[in-house]
Amino acid sequence: MPQGRTLGGGSSVNGMIYIRGQAEDYEEWKKAGCTQWGWDDVLPVFKRSECNRRLNTTLHGNDGPLVVSDNTHCH
């Protein structure tokens, strides 16, 4: 884990990451009563919001406002 040993401390070391939960997690929410939160319910929303040109599959979108790319910088 990177440590912020500089002026500003840990807040000087920042990174952004995009990750979704596992399909099973959303299905558990649905079983718990959140009927609109199953995997089949949230996947279309993820796809509409995502612009992921590298993973152009049935599970990822490629023209949404949230640009997702590989990390090109070392921390």
Biopython code that builds the backbone (N, CA, C, O; Angstrom):
import numpy as np
from Bio.PDB.StructureBuilder import StructureBuilder

atoms = [
    (1, "MET", "N", (0.831, -1.167, 0.000)),
    (1, "MET", "CA", (0.000, 0.000, 0.000)),
    (1, "MET", "C", (0.883, 1.240, 0.000)),
    (1, "MET", "O", (1.734, 1.377, 0.880)),
    (2, "PRO", "N", (0.711, 2.143, -0.953)),
    (2, "PRO", "CA", (1.514, 3.366, -0.979)),
    (2, "PRO", "C", (1.272, 4.213, 0.267)),
    (2, "PRO", "O", (0.154, 4.299, 0.775)),
    (3, "GLN", "N", (2.325, 4.823, 0.735)),
    (3, "GLN", "CA", (2.236, 5.717, 1.886)),
    (3, "GLN", "C", (2.530, 7.133, 1.432)),
    (3, "GLN", "O", (3.417, 7.348, 0.607)),
    (4, "GLY", "N", (1.798, 8.097, 1.960)),
    (4, "GLY", "CA", (2.003, 9.495, 1.597)),
    (4, "GLY", "C", (3.058, 10.143, 2.473)),
    (4, "GLY", "O", (2.723, 10.827, 3.440)),
    (5, "ARG", "N", (4.318, 9.940, 2.151)),
    (5, "ARG", "CA", (5.410, 10.528, 2.944)),
    (5, "ARG", "C", (5.895, 11.792, 2.256)),
    (5, "ARG", "O", (7.013, 11.858, 1.746)),
    (6, "THR", "N", (5.042, 12.773, 2.257)),
    (6, "THR", "CA", (5.321, 14.043, 1.609)),
    (6, "THR", "C", (4.470, 15.118, 2.267)),
    (6, "THR", "O", (3.631, 14.818, 3.116)),
    (7, "LEU", "N", (4.683, 16.351, 1.881)),
    (7, "LEU", "CA", (3.846, 17.431, 2.383)),
    (7, "LEU", "C", (2.403, 17.154, 1.967)),
    (7, "LEU", "O", (2.122, 17.028, 0.775)),
    (8, "GLY", "N", (1.519, 17.061, 2.895)),
    (8, "GLY", "CA", (0.132, 16.721, 2.600)),
    (8, "GLY", "C", (-0.216, 15.311, 3.035)),
    (8, "GLY", "O", (-1.392, 14.958, 3.127)),
    (9, "GLY", "N", (0.802, 14.503, 3.305)),
    (9, "GLY", "CA", (0.574, 13.148, 3.794)),
    (9, "GLY", "C", (-0.170, 12.265, 2.811)),
    (9, "GLY", "O", (0.010, 12.376, 1.598)),
    (10, "GLY", "N", (-1.010, 11.383, 3.346)),
    (10, "GLY", "CA", (-1.723, 10.403, 2.531)),
    (10, "GLY", "C", (-2.646, 11.006, 1.500)),
    (10, "GLY", "O", (-2.931, 10.371, 0.485)),
    (11, "SER", "N", (-3.125, 12.221, 1.735)),
    (11, "SER", "CA", (-4.022, 12.831, 0.749)),
    (11, "SER", "C", (-3.268, 13.273, -0.500)),
    (11, "SER", "O", (-3.888, 13.674, -1.485)),
    (12, "SER", "N", (-1.932, 13.206, -0.473)),
    (12, "SER", "CA", (-1.140, 13.553, -1.658)),
    (12, "SER", "C", (-1.042, 12.388, -2.631)),
    (12, "SER", "O", (-0.664, 12.579, -3.787)),
    (13, "VAL", "N", (-1.376, 11.189, -2.182)),
    (13, "VAL", "CA", (-1.328, 10.000, -3.031)),
    (13, "VAL", "C", (-2.765, 9.612, -3.339)),
    (13, "VAL", "O", (-3.456, 9.050, -2.489)),
    (14, "ASN", "N", (-3.208, 9.906, -4.535)),
    (14, "ASN", "CA", (-4.596, 9.648, -4.902)),
    (14, "ASN", "C", (-4.649, 8.772, -6.140)),
    (14, "ASN", "O", (-3.786, 8.859, -7.013)),
    (15, "GLY", "N", (-5.636, 7.953, -6.207)),
    (15, "GLY", "CA", (-5.881, 7.146, -7.384)),
    (15, "GLY", "C", (-7.377, 6.944, -7.511)),
    (15, "GLY", "O", (-8.102, 6.966, -6.518)),
    (16, "MET", "N", (-7.826, 6.750, -8.714)),
    (16, "MET", "CA", (-9.254, 6.501, -8.930)),
    (16, "MET", "C", (-9.400, 5.087, -9.466)),
    (16, "MET", "O", (-8.583, 4.620, -10.259)),
    (17, "ILE", "N", (-10.447, 4.418, -9.023)),
    (17, "ILE", "CA", (-10.687, 3.055, -9.471)),
    (17, "ILE", "C", (-12.180, 2.888, -9.720)),
    (17, "ILE", "O", (-13.012, 3.449, -9.006)),
    (18, "TYR", "N", (-12.498, 2.119, -10.731)),
    (18, "TYR", "CA", (-13.892, 1.817, -11.050)),
    (18, "TYR", "C", (-14.062, 0.317, -10.911)),
    (18, "TYR", "O", (-13.358, -0.461, -11.556)),
    (19, "ILE", "N", (-14.988, -0.079, -10.076)),
    (19, "ILE", "CA", (-15.236, -1.503, -9.889)),
    (19, "ILE", "C", (-16.704, -1.693, -9.525)),
    (19, "ILE", "O", (-17.280, -0.909, -8.771)),
    (20, "ARG", "N", (-17.280, -2.724, -10.063)),
    (20, "ARG", "CA", (-18.668, -3.076, -9.739)),
    (20, "ARG", "C", (-18.659, -4.210, -8.731)),
    (20, "ARG", "O", (-17.664, -4.917, -8.568)),
    (21, "GLY", "N", (-19.786, -4.364, -8.061)),
    (21, "GLY", "CA", (-19.929, -5.514, -7.187)),
    (21, "GLY", "C", (-20.136, -6.787, -7.998)),
    (21, "GLY", "O", (-20.381, -6.730, -9.203)),
    (22, "GLN", "N", (-20.040, -7.912, -7.346)),
    (22, "GLN", "CA", (-20.307, -9.196, -7.981)),
    (22, "GLN", "C", (-21.808, -9.346, -8.210)),
    (22, "GLN", "O", (-22.616, -8.841, -7.430)),
    (23, "ALA", "N", (-22.169, -10.033, -9.269)),
    (23, "ALA", "CA", (-23.584, -10.246, -9.587)),
    (23, "ALA", "C", (-24.330, -10.857, -8.400)),
    (23, "ALA", "O", (-25.486, -10.523, -8.144)),
    (24, "GLU", "N", (-23.663, -11.745, -7.688)),
    (24, "GLU", "CA", (-24.291, -12.404, -6.544)),
    (24, "GLU", "C", (-24.662, -11.404, -5.447)),
    (24, "GLU", "O", (-25.666, -11.583, -4.756)),
    (25, "ASP", "N", (-23.858, -10.359, -5.290)),
    (25, "ASP", "CA", (-24.167, -9.345, -4.277)),
    (25, "ASP", "C", (-25.485, -8.648, -4.593)),
    (25, "ASP", "O", (-26.310, -8.438, -3.703)),
    (26, "TYR", "N", (-25.679, -8.295, -5.842)),
    (26, "TYR", "CA", (-26.920, -7.621, -6.244)),
    (26, "TYR", "C", (-28.117, -8.556, -6.100)),
    (26, "TYR", "O", (-29.208, -8.125, -5.727)),
    (27, "GLU", "N", (-27.909, -9.822, -6.394)),
    (27, "GLU", "CA", (-29.000, -10.787, -6.225)),
    (27, "GLU", "C", (-29.378, -10.944, -4.750)),
    (27, "GLU", "O", (-30.549, -11.143, -4.426)),
    (28, "GLU", "N", (-28.398, -10.855, -3.866)),
    (28, "GLU", "CA", (-28.688, -10.893, -2.426)),
    (28, "GLU", "C", (-29.519, -9.687, -2.012)),
    (28, "GLU", "O", (-30.444, -9.814, -1.209)),
    (29, "TRP", "N", (-29.195, -8.517, -2.555)),
    (29, "TRP", "CA", (-29.996, -7.326, -2.263)),
    (29, "TRP", "C", (-31.433, -7.528, -2.722)),
    (29, "TRP", "O", (-32.379, -7.155, -2.028)),
    (30, "LYS", "N", (-31.582, -8.121, -3.895)),
    (30, "LYS", "CA", (-32.930, -8.362, -4.432)),
    (30, "LYS", "C", (-33.701, -9.316, -3.514)),
    (30, "LYS", "O", (-34.875, -9.093, -3.217)),
    (31, "LYS", "N", (-33.030, -10.373, -3.074)),
    (31, "LYS", "CA", (-33.672, -11.330, -2.169)),
    (31, "LYS", "C", (-34.034, -10.693, -0.834)),
    (31, "LYS", "O", (-34.995, -11.105, -0.183)),
    (32, "ALA", "N", (-33.263, -9.687, -0.427)),
    (32, "ALA", "CA", (-33.512, -9.002, 0.847)),
    (32, "ALA", "C", (-34.641, -7.984, 0.751)),
    (32, "ALA", "O", (-34.998, -7.360, 1.749)),
    (33, "GLY", "N", (-35.207, -7.812, -0.448)),
    (33, "GLY", "CA", (-36.340, -6.914, -0.592)),
    (33, "GLY", "C", (-36.133, -5.727, -1.508)),
    (33, "GLY", "O", (-37.083, -5.000, -1.798)),
    (34, "CYS", "N", (-34.916, -5.516, -1.970)),
    (34, "CYS", "CA", (-34.641, -4.413, -2.910)),
    (34, "CYS", "C", (-34.905, -4.932, -4.322)),
    (34, "CYS", "O", (-33.973, -5.258, -5.058)),
    (35, "THR", "N", (-36.166, -5.004, -4.685)),
    (35, "THR", "CA", (-36.575, -5.732, -5.887)),
    (35, "THR", "C", (-36.045, -5.153, -7.193)),
    (35, "THR", "O", (-36.000, -5.867, -8.195)),
    (36, "GLN", "N", (-35.649, -3.901, -7.216)),
    (36, "GLN", "CA", (-35.116, -3.293, -8.440)),
    (36, "GLN", "C", (-33.590, -3.309, -8.481)),
    (36, "GLN", "O", (-32.989, -2.657, -9.335)),
    (37, "TRP", "N", (-32.954, -4.050, -7.563)),
    (37, "TRP", "CA", (-31.500, -4.030, -7.459)),
    (37, "TRP", "C", (-30.851, -5.361, -7.801)),
    (37, "TRP", "O", (-29.701, -5.590, -7.424)),
    (38, "GLY", "N", (-31.550, -6.246, -8.502)),
    (38, "GLY", "CA", (-30.931, -7.487, -8.962)),
    (38, "GLY", "C", (-29.934, -7.197, -10.078)),
    (38, "GLY", "O", (-29.957, -6.117, -10.667)),
    (39, "TRP", "N", (-29.064, -8.152, -10.368)),
    (39, "TRP", "CA", (-28.038, -7.967, -11.399)),
    (39, "TRP", "C", (-28.645, -7.589, -12.745)),
    (39, "TRP", "O", (-28.144, -6.688, -13.417)),
    (40, "ASP", "N", (-29.700, -8.256, -13.137)),
    (40, "ASP", "CA", (-30.330, -7.947, -14.430)),
    (40, "ASP", "C", (-30.961, -6.557, -14.440)),
    (40, "ASP", "O", (-31.181, -5.984, -15.507)),
    (41, "ASP", "N", (-31.252, -6.017, -13.271)),
    (41, "ASP", "CA", (-31.806, -4.664, -13.174)),
    (41, "ASP", "C", (-30.724, -3.596, -13.266)),
    (41, "ASP", "O", (-30.926, -2.562, -13.903)),
    (42, "VAL", "N", (-29.571, -3.839, -12.631)),
    (42, "VAL", "CA", (-28.529, -2.808, -12.579)),
    (42, "VAL", "C", (-27.557, -2.863, -13.752)),
    (42, "VAL", "O", (-26.937, -1.851, -14.077)),
    (43, "LEU", "N", (-27.410, -4.017, -14.393)),
    (43, "LEU", "CA", (-26.461, -4.120, -15.504)),
    (43, "LEU", "C", (-26.744, -3.120, -16.621)),
    (43, "LEU", "O", (-25.800, -2.492, -17.101)),
    (44, "PRO", "N", (-27.984, -2.936, -17.060)),
    (44, "PRO", "CA", (-28.228, -1.936, -18.108)),
    (44, "PRO", "C", (-27.819, -0.517, -17.691)),
    (44, "PRO", "O", (-27.383, 0.273, -18.528)),
    (45, "VAL", "N", (-27.958, -0.199, -16.416)),
    (45, "VAL", "CA", (-27.556, 1.127, -15.925)),
    (45, "VAL", "C", (-26.039, 1.255, -15.971)),
    (45, "VAL", "O", (-25.518, 2.287, -16.394)),
    (46, "PHE", "N", (-25.330, 0.222, -15.543)),
    (46, "PHE", "CA", (-23.868, 0.231, -15.635)),
    (46, "PHE", "C", (-23.430, 0.422, -17.083)),
    (46, "PHE", "O", (-22.545, 1.229, -17.367)),
    (47, "LYS", "N", (-24.044, -0.313, -17.986)),
    (47, "LYS", "CA", (-23.649, -0.245, -19.397)),
    (47, "LYS", "C", (-23.916, 1.131, -19.996)),
    (47, "LYS", "O", (-23.101, 1.635, -20.770)),
    (48, "ARG", "N", (-25.040, 1.743, -19.651)),
    (48, "ARG", "CA", (-25.352, 3.084, -20.176)),
    (48, "ARG", "C", (-24.397, 4.145, -19.645)),
    (48, "ARG", "O", (-24.114, 5.129, -20.328)),
    (49, "SER", "N", (-23.905, 3.948, -18.434)),
    (49, "SER", "CA", (-23.046, 4.965, -17.829)),
    (49, "SER", "C", (-21.576, 4.806, -18.201)),
    (49, "SER", "O", (-20.792, 5.733, -17.997)),
    (50, "GLU", "N", (-21.190, 3.669, -18.734)),
    (50, "GLU", "CA", (-19.781, 3.345, -18.927)),
    (50, "GLU", "C", (-19.299, 3.572, -20.356)),
    (50, "GLU", "O", (-20.005, 3.273, -21.319)),
    (51, "CYS", "N", (-18.091, 4.104, -20.476)),
    (51, "CYS", "CA", (-17.392, 4.195, -21.764)),
    (51, "CYS", "C", (-16.095, 3.413, -21.606)),
    (51, "CYS", "O", (-15.066, 3.971, -21.225)),
    (52, "ASN", "N", (-16.152, 2.126, -21.900)),
    (52, "ASN", "CA", (-15.012, 1.235, -21.718)),
    (52, "ASN", "C", (-14.686, 0.627, -23.074)),
    (52, "ASN", "O", (-15.283, -0.373, -23.473)),
    (53, "ARG", "N", (-13.740, 1.229, -23.778)),
    (53, "ARG", "CA", (-13.399, 0.780, -25.130)),
    (53, "ARG", "C", (-12.583, -0.504, -25.135)),
    (53, "ARG", "O", (-12.598, -1.240, -26.122)),
    (54, "ARG", "N", (-11.874, -0.781, -24.052)),
    (54, "ARG", "CA", (-11.033, -1.975, -24.007)),
    (54, "ARG", "C", (-11.869, -3.238, -23.810)),
    (54, "ARG", "O", (-11.570, -4.276, -24.400)),
    (55, "LEU", "N", (-12.898, -3.159, -22.998)),
    (55, "LEU", "CA", (-13.729, -4.325, -22.714)),
    (55, "LEU", "C", (-15.085, -4.165, -23.385)),
    (55, "LEU", "O", (-16.105, -4.032, -22.708)),
    (56, "ASN", "N", (-15.097, -4.178, -24.683)),
    (56, "ASN", "CA", (-16.337, -4.016, -25.437)),
    (56, "ASN", "C", (-17.035, -5.373, -25.533)),
    (56, "ASN", "O", (-16.948, -6.060, -26.550)),
    (57, "THR", "N", (-17.719, -5.740, -24.466)),
    (57, "THR", "CA", (-18.422, -7.017, -24.395)),
    (57, "THR", "C", (-19.876, -6.763, -24.034)),
    (57, "THR", "O", (-20.299, -5.615, -23.898)),
    (58, "THR", "N", (-20.625, -7.817, -23.881)),
    (58, "THR", "CA", (-22.030, -7.679, -23.500)),
    (58, "THR", "C", (-22.188, -7.192, -22.059)),
    (58, "THR", "O", (-23.296, -6.848, -21.648)),
    (59, "LEU", "N", (-21.107, -7.158, -21.289)),
    (59, "LEU", "CA", (-21.172, -6.714, -19.898)),
    (59, "LEU", "C", (-20.716, -5.282, -19.697)),
    (59, "LEU", "O", (-20.798, -4.762, -18.584)),
    (60, "HIS", "N", (-20.235, -4.628, -20.755)),
    (60, "HIS", "CA", (-19.693, -3.275, -20.630)),
    (60, "HIS", "C", (-20.243, -2.371, -21.713)),
    (60, "HIS", "O", (-20.515, -2.814, -22.829)),
    (61, "GLY", "N", (-20.406, -1.100, -21.378)),
    (61, "GLY", "CA", (-20.839, -0.102, -22.342)),
    (61, "GLY", "C", (-19.640, 0.583, -22.973)),
    (61, "GLY", "O", (-18.530, 0.517, -22.446)),
    (62, "ASN", "N", (-19.866, 1.244, -24.106)),
    (62, "ASN", "CA", (-18.747, 1.924, -24.753)),
    (62, "ASN", "C", (-19.079, 3.334, -25.223)),
    (62, "ASN", "O", (-18.311, 3.916, -25.989)),
    (63, "ASP", "N", (-20.200, 3.898, -24.785)),
    (63, "ASP", "CA", (-20.502, 5.276, -25.182)),
    (63, "ASP", "C", (-21.153, 6.099, -24.068)),
    (63, "ASP", "O", (-21.838, 7.084, -24.343)),
    (64, "GLY", "N", (-20.941, 5.699, -22.823)),
    (64, "GLY", "CA", (-21.483, 6.449, -21.690)),
    (64, "GLY", "C", (-20.554, 7.572, -21.255)),
    (64, "GLY", "O", (-19.455, 7.711, -21.792)),
    (65, "PRO", "N", (-20.985, 8.375, -20.286)),
    (65, "PRO", "CA", (-20.196, 9.524, -19.845)),
    (65, "PRO", "C", (-19.023, 9.178, -18.920)),
    (65, "PRO", "O", (-18.122, 9.999, -18.749)),
    (66, "LEU", "N", (-19.014, 7.987, -18.326)),
    (66, "LEU", "CA", (-17.963, 7.599, -17.393)),
    (66, "LEU", "C", (-16.876, 6.836, -18.144)),
    (66, "LEU", "O", (-17.049, 5.659, -18.461)),
    (67, "VAL", "N", (-15.752, 7.503, -18.432)),
    (67, "VAL", "CA", (-14.664, 6.884, -19.192)),
    (67, "VAL", "C", (-13.865, 5.978, -18.264)),
    (67, "VAL", "O", (-13.349, 6.420, -17.238)),
    (68, "VAL", "N", (-13.768, 4.708, -18.636)),
    (68, "VAL", "CA", (-13.044, 3.711, -17.855)),
    (68, "VAL", "C", (-11.853, 3.249, -18.685)),
    (68, "VAL", "O", (-12.011, 2.846, -19.837)),
    (69, "SER", "N", (-10.664, 3.309, -18.099)),
    (69, "SER", "CA", (-9.460, 2.890, -18.826)),
    (69, "SER", "C", (-8.498, 2.212, -17.863)),
    (69, "SER", "O", (-8.703, 2.212, -16.649)),
    (70, "ASP", "N", (-7.451, 1.640, -18.427)),
    (70, "ASP", "CA", (-6.421, 1.021, -17.603)),
    (70, "ASP", "C", (-5.572, 2.091, -16.936)),
    (70, "ASP", "O", (-5.448, 3.207, -17.441)),
    (71, "ASN", "N", (-4.998, 1.745, -15.811)),
    (71, "ASN", "CA", (-4.098, 2.651, -15.114)),
    (71, "ASN", "C", (-2.799, 2.781, -15.909)),
    (71, "ASN", "O", (-2.172, 1.777, -16.247)),
    (72, "THR", "N", (-2.400, 4.003, -16.201)),
    (72, "THR", "CA", (-1.156, 4.223, -16.937)),
    (72, "THR", "C", (-0.100, 4.910, -16.081)),
    (72, "THR", "O", (0.993, 5.198, -16.569)),
    (73, "HIS", "N", (-0.404, 5.176, -14.818)),
    (73, "HIS", "CA", (0.529, 5.871, -13.929)),
    (73, "HIS", "C", (0.821, 5.012, -12.707)),
    (73, "HIS", "O", (-0.081, 4.393, -12.143)),
    (74, "CYS", "N", (2.069, 4.979, -12.308)),
    (74, "CYS", "CA", (2.447, 4.283, -11.075)),
    (74, "CYS", "C", (2.273, 5.222, -9.894)),
    (74, "CYS", "O", (2.526, 6.423, -9.993)),
    (75, "HIS", "N", (1.840, 4.659, -8.779)),
    (75, "HIS", "CA", (1.716, 5.443, -7.543)),
    (75, "HIS", "C", (2.834, 5.054, -6.624)),
    (75, "HIS", "O", (2.937, 5.584, -5.518)),
]
sb = StructureBuilder()
sb.init_structure("model")
sb.init_model(0)
sb.init_chain("A")
sb.init_seg("    ")
for serial, (resi, resn, name, xyz) in enumerate(atoms, 1):
    if name == "N":
        sb.init_residue(resn, " ", resi, " ")
    sb.init_atom(name, np.array(xyz, "f"), 0.0, 1.0, " ", f" {name:<3s}", serial, name[0])
structure = sb.get_structure()
